[in-house]
Amino acid sequence: MKLGPSLHRIGSDLVAVYLVETPDGITVIDAGLAGQWSELTAELAAMGRSLSDIRGVVLTHGDSDHIGFAERLRRDHGIPVHVHAADAARARGEVSTKPGWGRMKLGATVRFLWYALTRKGLRTTPLTEVVPVNDGDVLGLPGAPRVIGLPGHSPGSIAIHVPAADAVFVGDALTTRHVLTGALGPQPAPFTDDPAEALASLRRLEGLRATWVLPGHGTPWNRGIDEAVREVEQAAARAR
């Protein structure tokens, strides 16, 4: 799916992966589920590109539904995978957490789990090597992505601001489709280590100039980051 001249999405509102395209090549934002590999190669072909055009992967955090095909790109194609230093061990499969699931609706939860299962969500290969990044880094990748630390969902959760794509990629710092309830609109994401910290971290995005706010789960949002943050805060207040 093409969202803009430099911006593509593969996957769905359940699990999304983004591609930033420039004349210098492609930056992949998150790596979804391992079984989304075929969608990646199909989208590249539709763009008139190939795997050799990918210069790097940037992960918004180290959870299994965001690192899916990252190790395959690194191992088989020599593509570096960048992740915040605080989530490096998580992406390598060395540490994990078990945050509460919270509210659920049977239909929405089964739909998400079936989607993940049919795309090899239970066969994720951890990263062997990562390139650690930190808050404020501007990476030497297509689009010059800038790292914004958003701890809370995980210690190393980040947003990635890419002015060339007029977009900020927020991973699970917020969601526009709750995968366990089916609720739509900006709201806190489930499976969050520290919900209060995650909510407070969103304030770091206020005032950012970007048309697109792109979560790892949910519909792309184009009504501005400040409005997205406001709606997340309202949703969090209603859930208390």
C-alpha positions in Angstrom: 0.0 0.0 0.0 1.4 3.4 -1.0 0.6 6.1 1.6 2.7 8.9 0.0 5.5 9.5 -2.5 8.1 8.1 -0.1 6.0 5.9 2.1 4.6 2.4 1.8 2.9 0.0 4.2 2.7 -3.8 4.1 0.6 -6.0 6.4 -2.7 -4.8 7.8 -4.3 -3.0 10.7 -3.4 -6.0 12.8 0.4 -5.9 12.2 2.0 -3.3 10.0 5.4 -2.8 8.5 6.5 0.5 6.8 9.0 1.2 4.0 10.6 4.7 3.5 11.8 5.1 -0.1 14.2 7.7 -1.3 16.6 7.8 -4.3 19.3 6.5 -1.9 17.4 3.3 -1.1 14.9 2.0 1.4 14.6 2.1 5.2 12.3 -0.6 6.7 10.5 0.4 9.9 9.7 -2.7 12.0 9.8 -6.2 10.6 6.3 -7.5 11.6 5.9 -11.2 11.5 8.2 -13.7 9.8 5.4 -14.8 7.4 5.1 -11.3 6.1 8.3 -11.8 4.1 6.3 -12.5 0.9 4.4 -9.3 1.3 7.7 -7.4 1.7 9.1 -8.9 -1.5 5.8 -8.3 -3.4 5.7 -4.6 -2.3 9.3 -4.1 -3.3 8.6 -5.6 -6.8 5.6 -3.3 -7.2 7.9 -0.4 -6.3 10.4 -1.5 -9.0 12.8 -2.3 -6.1 14.4 -5.3 -4.6 15.9 -6.5 -1.3 19.3 -5.1 -2.5 17.8 -1.6 -2.2 17.2 -1.9 1.6 19.8 -0.1 3.5 18.7 -0.8 7.0 15.9 -1.8 9.4 14.9 0.3 12.4 12.8 -1.4 15.1 10.5 0.7 17.3 11.0 -1.9 20.0 12.1 -5.5 20.4 8.8 -7.5 20.7 8.3 -10.6 18.6 5.6 -9.1 16.4 8.0 -6.3 15.3 11.2 -8.3 14.7 9.6 -11.0 12.4 11.8 -11.1 9.3 14.6 -8.8 10.6 17.1 -11.5 11.3 16.5 -13.0 7.8 17.3 -9.6 6.3 20.4 -9.3 8.5 21.7 -12.9 8.1 21.0 -13.5 4.4 21.3 -10.0 3.0 23.7 -8.2 5.3 21.2 -5.5 6.2 21.8 -3.9 9.6 19.0 -3.9 12.1 18.8 -0.9 14.5 17.1 -1.0 17.9 17.3 1.1 21.0 20.1 0.0 23.3 17.6 -0.7 26.1 15.7 -3.2 23.9 18.8 -4.8 22.3 18.7 -7.8 24.6 14.9 -8.1 24.1 15.4 -8.2 20.3 18.1 -10.9 20.7 15.7 -13.0 22.7 17.8 -12.8 25.9 15.1 -11.2 28.0 11.3 -11.0 28.0 8.5 -9.7 30.1 4.9 -10.8 30.6 2.8 -7.7 30.9 -0.9 -8.2 31.7 -3.3 -8.6 28.7 -5.9 -6.3 30.2 -9.4 -6.0 28.5 -10.2 -8.5 25.8 -13.1 -9.4 23.5 -13.1 -12.9 22.3 -13.6 -12.2 18.6 -11.0 -9.5 18.3 -8.4 -11.5 20.3 -9.0 -14.7 18.3 -8.7 -12.6 15.0 -5.3 -11.2 16.1 -3.9 -14.5 17.3 -5.1 -16.3 14.1 -3.5 -13.6 12.0 -0.2 -14.0 13.9 -0.3 -17.8 13.8 -0.9 -17.9 10.1 2.1 -15.6 9.5 4.5 -17.6 11.5 4.1 -15.6 14.7 5.2 -18.5 16.8 8.4 -19.0 14.8 10.1 -15.7 15.2 13.9 -15.8 15.0 15.6 -13.5 17.4 18.3 -11.1 16.2 21.8 -12.4 16.5 23.4 -8.9 16.1 21.9 -5.4 16.4 23.1 -1.9 15.9 22.2 0.0 19.1 20.7 3.5 18.9 19.8 6.1 21.4 17.4 9.0 21.9 18.3 11.9 19.6 20.3 9.9 17.1 19.9 10.7 13.4 20.6 7.6 11.5 22.6 7.5 8.2 19.8 5.7 6.4 17.4 6.7 3.6 15.2 9.5 5.0 17.6 10.4 7.8 15.4 8.8 10.5 15.6 10.5 13.9 15.2 8.5 17.1 12.8 9.8 19.8 12.9 7.8 23.1 9.4 6.7 24.3 10.0 4.3 27.2 7.0 2.6 28.7 5.7 0.0 26.3 9.2 -1.4 26.7 12.4 0.2 28.1 13.7 0.9 24.6 10.5 1.8 22.8 11.1 4.6 20.3 9.4 6.8 17.8 11.1 7.3 14.5 10.6 10.7 12.8 11.3 10.8 9.1 10.6 14.3 7.6 11.2 13.0 4.1 8.1 10.8 4.5 6.2 13.4 6.5 5.7 10.7 9.1 6.5 9.6 12.6 6.4 5.9 13.3 5.3 5.1 16.9 5.4 1.3 17.2 3.3 0.4 20.2 3.6 3.7 22.0 0.0 4.1 21.0 -2.4 2.1 18.8 -5.3 3.0 16.6 -6.8 -0.5 16.7 -6.6 -2.4 20.0 -5.8 -6.0 18.9 -7.5 -7.5 21.9 -10.8 -5.6 21.9 -11.1 -4.3 18.3 -11.6 -0.7 19.6 -10.7 1.9 17.1 -9.0 5.3 17.4 -5.8 6.4 19.2 -5.5 4.7 22.6 -2.9 3.0 24.8 -1.5 -0.2 23.4 -1.9 -3.5 25.2 1.0 -5.7 26.4 2.7 -2.5 27.9 5.3 -2.9 30.6 4.7 0.4 32.3 1.4 2.1 31.1 1.9 5.2 33.1 5.4 5.8 31.7 4.2 5.1 28.2 1.4 7.7 28.5 3.8 10.3 29.9 6.4 9.6 27.1 3.9 10.6 24.5 4.2 14.2 25.5 7.7 14.1 23.9 5.9 14.0 20.5 3.8 17.1 21.0 4.5 19.8 18.5 6.2 17.4 16.1 5.5 18.3 12.4 4.3 15.2 10.7 1.1 14.5 8.7 1.3 10.7 9.3 1.3 9.1 12.7 1.9 5.4 12.0 1.4 2.7 14.7 2.5 -0.9 14.6 -1.2 -1.9 14.9 -4.1 0.1 13.5 -5.1 2.4 10.7 -2.6 5.1 9.7 -3.5 8.4 11.4 -3.3 11.7 9.5 -4.9 14.2 11.9 -1.7 15.3 13.6 0.3 14.0 16.5 -1.2 16.5 19.1 -4.7 15.2 18.4 -3.5 11.6 18.6 -1.9 12.2 22.0 -5.0 14.0 23.2 -7.2 11.0 22.2 -4.9 8.5 23.8 -5.0 10.4 27.1 -8.8 10.6 26.9 -9.0 6.8 26.2 -6.7 6.1 29.1 -8.8 8.3 31.5 -12.0 6.5 30.4 -10.4 3.1 31.1 -9.4 4.0 34.7 
